[in-house]
């Protein structure tokens, strides 16, 4: 299995946030959503989101121990 991750940033959500999302054969459902450390994802996909948040200077809420 191979994963390619791309970061497209849309500050206002007025462009990318308007894309109509459609699930492919590898996804049951697809939607825009807010994410944080509590999200359950496959493999190291959560790491990709954390790195994107860090690059954008966005808030990433770690799980409290």
Secondary structure per residue as TSV (DSSP state, phi and psi in degrees):
chain	resnum	aa	ss	phi	psi
A	1	X	-	360.0	142.3
A	2	X	-	-134.3	140.7
A	3	X	-	-121.1	132.8
A	4	X	-	-112.7	128.2
A	5	X	-	-115.6	133.3
A	6	X	-	-126.4	142.9
A	7	X	-	-112.7	115.3
A	8	X	-	-116.2	117.4
A	9	X	-	-104.5	128.5
A	10	X	-	-127.9	96.2
A	11	X	S	-51.7	-40.8
A	12	X	S	-99.4	-13.7
A	13	X	S	79.1	7.4
A	14	X	S	-80.2	-11.6
A	15	X	S	-119.3	-73.1
A	16	X	G	-63.4	-37.9
A	17	X	G	-63.3	-12.8
A	18	X	G	-94.6	-5.6
A	19	X	-	-60.4	139.0
A	20	X	-	-81.2	118.3
A	21	X	-	-89.9	141.5
A	22	X	-	-138.2	124.6
A	23	X	-	-69.9	141.3
A	24	X	-	-95.4	-163.3
A	25	X	T	-72.0	-13.0
A	26	X	T	-102.8	7.7
A	27	X	-	-137.7	138.5
A	28	X	S	-83.7	-38.6
A	29	X	-	-147.1	153.4
A	30	X	-	-141.4	133.8
A	31	X	-	-159.9	156.6
A	32	X	-	-78.1	139.8
A	33	X	-	-157.9	156.9
A	34	X	-	-78.0	142.4
A	35	X	-	-127.8	154.4
A	36	X	-	-155.5	-174.0
A	37	X	T	-59.3	-22.2
A	38	X	T	-78.6	-10.6
A	39	X	-	-66.7	132.6
A	40	X	-	-92.3	111.9
A	41	X	-	-125.2	165.0
A	42	X	S	-79.5	145.0
A	43	X	T	48.7	-130.3
A	44	X	T	-102.3	25.4
A	45	X	H	-63.5	-31.7
A	46	X	H	-63.6	-35.3
A	47	X	H	-61.5	-41.0
A	48	X	H	-59.0	-43.5
A	49	X	H	-66.8	-40.6
A	50	X	H	-63.2	-42.1
A	51	X	H	-66.3	-37.9
A	52	X	H	-64.6	-43.6
A	53	X	H	-61.3	-43.2
A	54	X	H	-63.2	-43.5
A	55	X	H	-62.1	-35.8
A	56	X	H	-87.9	-2.5
A	57	X	T	70.2	25.4
A	58	X	-	-88.3	159.2
A	59	X	-	-73.0	132.3
A	60	X	-	-126.6	112.7
A	61	X	-	-86.8	110.2
A	62	X	-	-74.5	154.2
A	63	X	-	-69.8	134.4
A	64	X	-	-77.5	136.9
A	65	X	-	-83.8	360.0
